[in-house]
Amino acid sequence: MKRPLKPLSDEDRILWHTVASTATPMKGKALPLESLPTRDVDPTDGNQSSAERFAADLDRAPAVKRPAATMTAPRQVIDRPTREKLAKGRVVIDGKIDLHGLTQSEAHSMLLGFLHQAYAHDRRHVLVVTGKGASFGSEGILKRAVPAWFATPAFRTLVGGYHDAARHHGGTGALYVRLRRRTA
């Protein structure tokens, strides 16, 4: 037997409206919004319920801006034949940088400088060693940060693709990075 639905209280409607206004609907779906309470609320009135005070504060609050884009971009992988050739040594790794023991800001500037230099010298494939960072059961900071950096505009102009390295090159603690070709 189905229970009859209770109407939402004013506080519940305000809360639903606040949450629903920050959500992005799926393609082809409309976002159903419950209407806010229709009572006129005077913010100076001392005999207001908490829901009425919350609604008054909500009306005076600035609109929430949504972020334009997320930090992570779709992963640009190196194709399988090239990865296999890199792993077997048939394609030369033109440079290597080891970021072990560096802070994020040091690693970021060193990696960007290294990739700029490799790009300027027409190098095609480089190895970036981030380390696995498996202390206390967590993934390393640089292991997570470097792929996120590759999604930023500063690195996107240089990096054409990347993938975890073969075991003898560092495995999941290193990345093969394919640089973009220089335009003449």
Backbone torsions as a table, in degrees:
resi	resn	phi	psi	omega
1	MET	NA	133.9	-177.5
2	LYS	-85.0	137.2	176.7
3	ARG	-82.3	141.9	176.4
4	PRO	-69.2	143.1	-179.4
5	LEU	-78.4	134.5	175.9
6	LYS	-81.6	145.1	174.6
7	PRO	-67.9	150.2	-179.6
8	LEU	-72.5	142.2	175.3
9	SER	-74.9	167.5	178.8
10	ASP	-59.3	-41.2	-179.6
11	GLU	-63.6	-41.1	178.8
12	ASP	-65.6	-39.5	178.0
13	ARG	-63.4	-42.7	179.6
14	ILE	-63.5	-45.4	179.0
15	LEU	-62.0	-44.9	178.8
16	TRP	-61.5	-44.0	-179.7
17	HIS	-62.1	-41.2	179.8
18	THR	-62.4	-46.7	-178.8
19	VAL	-70.3	-45.8	-176.3
20	ALA	-65.9	-30.7	-179.4
21	SER	-71.5	-17.6	177.9
22	THR	-94.0	-8.0	-177.9
23	ALA	-86.8	149.8	175.2
24	THR	-105.3	122.8	-178.2
25	PRO	-70.9	154.9	176.2
26	MET	-69.1	157.6	179.6
27	LYS	-58.2	133.2	177.6
28	GLY	81.6	-0.4	-180.0
29	LYS	-114.0	137.7	175.8
30	ALA	-90.1	151.6	-179.8
31	LEU	-92.6	109.5	179.5
32	PRO	-74.5	127.5	179.0
33	LEU	-118.4	131.9	171.9
34	GLU	-76.4	143.8	179.7
35	SER	-73.6	148.4	176.4
36	LEU	-73.1	161.5	177.7
37	PRO	-56.9	140.8	-174.1
38	THR	-94.4	-0.5	179.5
39	ARG	-67.2	143.5	173.3
40	ASP	-75.8	129.6	-175.2
41	VAL	-113.6	125.6	176.2
42	ASP	-100.5	115.0	-175.8
43	PRO	-64.6	-17.7	-179.0
44	THR	-88.2	-7.4	-178.1
45	ASP	-71.6	126.0	-178.2
46	GLY	-82.7	-12.9	-176.3
47	ASN	-100.3	36.4	-178.0
48	GLN	-93.4	151.3	172.6
49	SER	-77.6	168.2	179.8
50	SER	-64.0	-33.6	178.9
51	ALA	-66.1	-39.8	179.4
52	GLU	-67.9	-40.8	177.1
53	ARG	-64.0	-39.2	179.3
54	PHE	-64.8	-40.7	179.0
55	ALA	-64.7	-40.0	178.8
56	ALA	-65.3	-42.7	177.4
57	ASP	-64.5	-36.6	180.0
58	LEU	-64.7	-38.4	179.1
59	ASP	-66.8	-33.4	-178.5
60	ARG	-85.8	-16.0	-176.3
61	ALA	-71.8	146.2	177.0
62	PRO	-69.1	155.0	-180.0
63	ALA	-66.5	144.3	179.6
64	VAL	-82.0	128.6	177.1
65	LYS	-92.3	136.2	177.3
66	ARG	-89.1	146.9	177.4
67	PRO	-65.5	144.6	-177.2
68	ALA	-67.0	-44.2	-178.8
69	ALA	-151.7	159.2	177.5
70	THR	-83.8	166.7	-177.8
71	MET	-75.6	-30.4	-176.9
72	THR	-90.2	132.5	177.0
73	ALA	-106.1	163.9	175.7
74	PRO	-56.7	138.3	-176.0
75	ARG	-68.5	127.8	177.7
76	GLN	-94.8	103.0	-175.1
77	VAL	-90.2	154.5	172.6
78	ILE	-85.0	136.8	-176.9
79	ASP	-61.0	153.9	-173.1
80	ARG	-60.3	-45.2	179.1
81	PRO	-59.8	-39.3	178.8
82	THR	-67.5	-41.5	177.3
83	ARG	-59.1	-44.5	-179.4
84	GLU	-64.7	-39.0	178.2
85	LYS	-67.0	-37.2	176.3
86	LEU	-64.2	-43.5	-178.4
87	ALA	-65.2	-36.9	-178.0
88	LYS	-87.4	-5.6	178.1
89	GLY	86.8	7.6	179.5
90	ARG	-79.5	-20.9	170.7
91	VAL	-112.6	129.1	-173.9
92	VAL	-75.3	135.9	171.6
93	ILE	-87.1	114.6	-171.3
94	ASP	-79.5	-13.1	179.6
95	GLY	-168.8	162.1	-178.5
96	LYS	-144.7	138.2	174.1
97	ILE	-131.0	136.0	-179.7
98	ASP	-111.7	119.3	-176.3
99	LEU	-100.5	10.7	179.6
100	HIS	-56.6	138.3	172.4
101	GLY	77.0	6.2	-179.7
102	LEU	-99.6	152.9	173.2
103	THR	-76.4	168.7	-179.1
104	GLN	-61.5	-43.0	-177.9
105	SER	-67.9	-39.9	176.8
106	GLU	-64.3	-45.6	-178.7
107	ALA	-63.8	-40.3	-179.7
108	HIS	-61.0	-49.9	-177.8
109	SER	-67.9	-39.1	178.5
110	MET	-65.1	-43.3	-179.0
111	LEU	-65.6	-43.5	179.2
112	LEU	-62.9	-43.7	177.8
113	GLY	-63.5	-43.0	179.2
114	PHE	-62.1	-44.7	-179.1
115	LEU	-68.2	-36.6	175.5
116	HIS	-62.3	-42.9	-179.5
117	GLN	-66.6	-43.4	178.9
118	ALA	-63.9	-40.1	179.0
119	TYR	-64.7	-41.6	-179.6
120	ALA	-65.2	-29.0	-179.8
121	HIS	-96.2	17.4	177.8
122	ASP	56.9	35.2	175.2
123	ARG	-81.7	145.7	-172.8
124	ARG	-105.8	-44.1	-177.2
125	HIS	-126.4	131.0	177.4
126	VAL	-130.7	162.4	179.2
127	LEU	-113.5	125.6	177.9
128	VAL	-112.4	114.8	-179.7
129	VAL	-96.1	114.7	179.8
130	THR	-100.9	-24.7	-173.3
131	GLY	87.2	155.1	-179.1
132	LYS	-83.2	-31.2	176.9
133	GLY	59.0	36.5	-175.2
134	ALA	-85.6	58.6	175.8
135	SER	-97.4	137.4	-179.5
136	PHE	57.5	30.4	174.7
137	GLY	75.3	11.8	-179.9
138	SER	-111.1	162.3	177.4
139	GLU	-80.5	150.0	-178.2
140	GLY	-67.1	150.9	-179.7
141	ILE	-61.9	-49.3	-177.4
142	LEU	-69.3	-32.8	178.5
143	LYS	-60.9	-35.6	177.8
144	ARG	-84.6	-34.7	-172.6
145	ALA	-74.9	-39.9	-174.1
146	VAL	-59.2	-48.0	176.2
147	PRO	-61.2	-32.9	176.6
148	ALA	-67.9	-37.1	177.1
149	TRP	-63.5	-37.1	-179.2
150	PHE	-62.1	-19.9	179.3
151	ALA	-84.2	-9.9	-179.3
152	THR	-81.9	155.7	-177.7
153	PRO	-57.7	-35.0	-178.8
154	ALA	-61.6	-38.0	-178.5
155	PHE	-90.3	-29.9	-177.5
156	ARG	-59.9	-31.1	179.6
157	THR	-71.3	-18.4	-178.0
158	LEU	-103.5	-40.7	-170.5
159	VAL	-92.6	123.3	177.1
160	GLY	-93.9	-23.5	179.7
161	GLY	-179.4	163.4	177.7
162	TYR	-154.7	158.9	179.0
163	HIS	-160.8	156.2	175.9
164	ASP	-57.9	143.1	-178.0
165	ALA	-78.6	165.4	175.0
166	ALA	-68.4	161.4	-174.6
167	ARG	-56.1	-44.1	-177.4
168	HIS	-74.8	-9.3	173.8
169	HIS	-100.2	0.5	178.1
170	GLY	127.6	-7.2	177.0
171	GLY	58.6	-132.5	-177.4
172	THR	-75.0	-5.6	176.8
173	GLY	-92.3	8.2	179.4
174	ALA	-145.1	158.7	-179.4
175	LEU	-129.8	134.7	165.9
176	TYR	-80.1	131.1	179.0
177	VAL	-122.8	125.2	175.2
178	ARG	-98.0	123.1	179.0
179	LEU	-85.0	152.0	176.5
180	ARG	-70.2	155.6	176.4
181	ARG	-75.6	143.0	177.9
182	ARG	-73.9	140.7	175.2
183	THR	-91.6	138.9	-175.0
184	ALA	-76.0	NA	NA
